[in-house]
């Protein structure tokens, strides 16, 4: 049976049906492409939404899956228009690759649409790259902070977060850093919208400039404010494409303002100066290390799908008091990271990249399909000595109680029964599951010999189908997080599950499907740590 693979499309700026591509590639595979997938160059609408007789061209996001459709019999391609994205449609495929439309596009379609798309991307469980990876890239402060820790060079940066920023405060911080010129950019934004280059002097003379910016973009979650790098526009910005963590190719472009004819220049292959290419690959390879691990829908790790790293160059004075770049030599730095929905520049290359991209996506779909047939590896059982417990560990959970124990510390969760007193004797604080539900439970027991947080994860009923349960995160990630927090883990679970809601003894964590798993996780850990610090017994259930 063919593997069903979805491709989320929506590009209008990445032509393949173009004379530049036909000079290096064979576009004949597009001859029988239905016109509904072509885009009108004037209105930028798909022809299915245009007047009869309108002509258009195919872009990379449609051309890649159509090439797969024509050349790979074991793959059933599902090309999904933005307006056709539904949770049912997404779940009907083994995996859905983002090659065009994503949540950033939904930002321009209104708040309701953005919330709808975010909810589907978070909960469908089979988007590639995963929602965790997408969100990590969308919120630039997340990956840029991590890159700074890794020592990856970047332009001097200030993050102005929603709810904690003012025009006066931002300008004061910019002046304190010593900047003369700066640029305003945004997270959760694309197409250079919200980009503005300003000088400290003009903002001091006219404070309304920043006030207007803050008013116009009040809903933006964070502004990314950077010292303007004067050499950026006159040097090549080199964009490296990576798949499975391996370098594929690069393109380099130079801004129109710095070229002789006033047009943007794009070069590829051996036309990219070696110094620029090698430094771009070096920095890009380091930048990949900051990304979250990519996982299949059942929690199996896989190498990363498409990532693009954009590398700039500075060759002039930097005024930032925290940055020491030599103005007499070139300093290469990471400008940004993008993923699968980015521009592929296929028509600008010196080789036919269409077979390459088709092969990569097909092999990734096959890899995911194979790993979906294999249960996630069982976590290693901790040694008794590691928990310093004098009481033997239970080899399996005791029978489920029909009613919860009547002690003040027990918590109820639909489908589960949690017992307190007996748990103190065994060193485990978990009972269940019932009716195919699961429970992930951590409990700090002041009377327990270990006094260390214990995590128990137990199995599910036969025939359990993870796609039919409310969920948004796999248990393996939860284990990793809790182990990192110093908790000992035990498991008899041989199949993955996803938590869908959270409860805790602390009032800080409430049952809610509206907040993200990351919010619940951090809140739960804080609640546990607070109770431990006060010598109290702490219950935290994530189900």
ZILIN-V21696 format. One record per residue. RES is the residue in one letter. PHI is phi as a letter, one per 30 degrees, with the letter a starting at -180 (* if undefined). Layout:
BEGIN
RES | PHI
RES | PHI
END
This chain:
BEGIN
X | *
X | d
X | d
X | d
X | b
X | c
X | b
X | d
X | c
X | l
X | d
X | b
X | b
X | b
X | d
X | c
X | d
X | a
X | e
X | d
X | d
X | d
X | d
X | b
X | b
X | c
X | c
X | d
X | d
X | c
X | e
X | c
X | d
X | e
X | d
X | e
X | c
X | d
X | c
X | d
X | d
X | d
X | d
X | i
X | c
X | d
X | d
X | d
X | c
X | c
X | d
X | e
X | j
X | d
X | c
X | a
X | b
X | d
X | c
X | e
X | d
X | d
X | d
X | d
X | d
X | d
X | d
X | d
X | e
X | d
X | b
X | b
X | d
X | d
X | c
X | c
X | d
X | b
X | d
X | c
X | d
X | e
X | d
X | c
X | d
X | b
X | d
X | d
X | d
X | d
X | d
X | d
X | c
X | d
X | a
X | b
X | c
X | d
X | b
X | b
X | d
X | a
X | d
X | d
X | d
X | d
X | e
X | d
X | c
X | j
X | d
X | d
X | d
X | d
X | d
X | d
X | d
X | d
X | d
X | d
X | d
X | d
X | c
X | d
X | i
X | b
X | d
X | b
X | d
X | d
X | e
X | e
X | d
X | e
X | d
X | e
X | d
X | e
X | d
X | d
X | d
X | d
X | d
X | d
X | d
X | d
X | d
X | d
X | d
X | d
X | i
X | d
X | d
X | b
X | d
X | e
X | b
X | b
X | c
X | c
X | d
X | e
X | i
X | b
X | b
X | b
X | e
X | d
X | d
X | d
X | d
X | d
X | d
X | d
X | d
X | d
X | d
X | j
X | d
X | c
X | b
X | b
X | c
X | c
X | b
X | b
X | d
X | h
X | b
X | a
X | h
X | i
X | d
X | i
X | d
X | a
X | c
X | b
X | c
X | d
X | d
X | d
X | d
X | d
X | d
X | b
X | e
X | d
X | e
X | d
X | d
X | d
X | d
X | d
X | d
X | d
X | c
X | d
X | d
X | d
X | d
X | a
X | c
X | c
X | c
X | b
X | d
X | d
X | c
X | d
X | d
X | d
X | d
X | c
X | c
X | d
X | c
X | c
X | c
X | c
X | c
X | b
X | b
X | i
X | i
X | c
X | d
X | c
X | a
X | b
X | b
X | b
X | b
X | b
X | d
X | e
X | d
X | c
X | c
X | d
X | c
X | i
X | c
X | d
X | c
X | b
X | b
X | b
X | h
X | d
X | d
X | d
X | e
X | e
X | e
X | d
X | d
X | d
X | d
X | d
X | d
X | d
X | d
X | d
X | d
X | d
X | d
X | e
X | d
X | d
X | d
X | d
X | d
X | d
X | b
X | d
X | e
X | c
X | i
X | d
X | d
X | b
X | d
X | d
X | d
X | d
X | b
X | c
X | c
X | c
X | c
X | c
X | b
X | c
X | b
X | b
X | d
X | c
X | c
X | e
X | d
X | c
X | b
X | b
X | c
X | d
X | d
X | c
X | b
X | d
X | c
X | c
X | b
X | d
X | c
X | a
X | b
X | b
X | b
X | e
X | d
X | d
X | d
X | c
X | h
X | e
X | d
X | c
X | d
X | c
X | b
X | d
X | d
X | d
X | d
X | d
X | d
X | d
X | d
X | d
X | d
X | d
X | d
X | d
X | d
X | d
X | d
X | d
X | e
X | d
X | d
X | d
X | d
X | c
X | d
X | d
X | e
X | d
X | d
X | d
X | d
X | d
X | d
X | e
X | d
X | d
X | c
X | h
X | c
X | d
X | c
X | e
X | d
X | d
X | d
X | a
X | d
X | d
X | e
X | d
X | d
X | d
X | b
X | d
X | d
X | c
X | b
X | d
X | c
X | d
X | b
X | c
X | b
X | e
X | j
X | b
X | b
X | c
X | c
X | c
X | d
X | d
X | d
X | d
X | d
X | c
X | i
X | c
X | b
X | b
X | b
X | k
X | c
X | c
X | h
X | i
X | d
X | b
X | b
X | c
X | b
X | c
X | b
X | c
X | c
X | d
X | c
X | d
X | e
X | d
X | i
X | c
X | d
X | c
X | c
X | c
X | b
X | b
X | d
X | b
X | d
X | d
X | i
X | d
X | c
X | d
X | d
X | c
X | c
X | d
X | a
X | a
X | a
X | d
X | d
X | e
X | d
X | d
X | e
X | e
X | d
X | d
X | d
X | d
X | d
X | j
X | c
X | d
X | c
X | b
X | a
X | b
X | d
X | c
X | b
X | d
X | b
X | b
X | d
X | b
X | a
X | b
X | b
X | a
X | d
X | d
X | d
X | d
X | c
X | c
X | d
X | a
X | c
X | d
X | d
X | d
X | e
X | d
X | d
X | d
X | d
X | d
X | d
X | d
X | d
X | d
X | d
X | d
X | d
X | d
X | d
X | d
X | d
X | c
X | i
X | c
X | d
X | b
X | c
X | b
X | c
X | b
X | b
END
